[in-house]
């Protein structure tokens, strides 16, 4: 089909570009051991994407958003997040540092990427939910939002576990709190905010273009089964088993 050919081509191009960027940034990273830890996400996530693409090719929008996030992550892994020299890059163009311009007193690259976790990955997750579980209306926005926020929280727990396990400079570099005791909470809040922004933008576009937008929301909130579940469902299953055994 035409859409499959165009999607395959786009996915192949973005993957090739990311692979080149990743290889370039894999050469002499600031801290090799921290780079390895940071790239667990790539080592697991990219093969998973390739596997999903075989059975469930995503849209070019989704692949483009995932590509942008992975590129940001590759930069963070190369320098280690707390030492990405975005201030020096900005100063070479604008003549002043970004931190001085906006009044920041720490390296905020990690915060930007946490925000982008929600902003860039919410739509791809939404696409998977809609196409696999047929989530519609309210649930087509709530479930992706919850998945993105929960995975962000799980990642913070993984960072904490890795820091405790490895300890020393490697643990500190991987955790990247920069002395902020509320770093994990702020990172999660930024991911939540990014996901909320992505959900609102997606809903606004859908409301303006999809003529069934309002009806889908109303239908999604209507009760589909009026019978209670729990013990009643268990009893129904038992009755069905007994009927099957007597036939």
Secondary structure as GFF3:
##gff-version 3
##sequence-region A 1 247
A	DSSP	alpha_helix	2	26	.	.	.	ID=ss1
A	DSSP	alpha_helix	32	38	.	.	.	ID=ss2
A	DSSP	alpha_helix	40	55	.	.	.	ID=ss3
A	DSSP	alpha_helix	60	79	.	.	.	ID=ss4
A	DSSP	three_ten_helix	81	83	.	.	.	ID=ss5
A	DSSP	alpha_helix	86	94	.	.	.	ID=ss6
A	DSSP	alpha_helix	98	102	.	.	.	ID=ss7
A	DSSP	alpha_helix	109	133	.	.	.	ID=ss8
A	DSSP	alpha_helix	139	166	.	.	.	ID=ss9
A	DSSP	alpha_helix	168	175	.	.	.	ID=ss10
A	DSSP	alpha_helix	183	209	.	.	.	ID=ss11
A	DSSP	alpha_helix	213	220	.	.	.	ID=ss12
A	DSSP	alpha_helix	231	246	.	.	.	ID=ss13
###
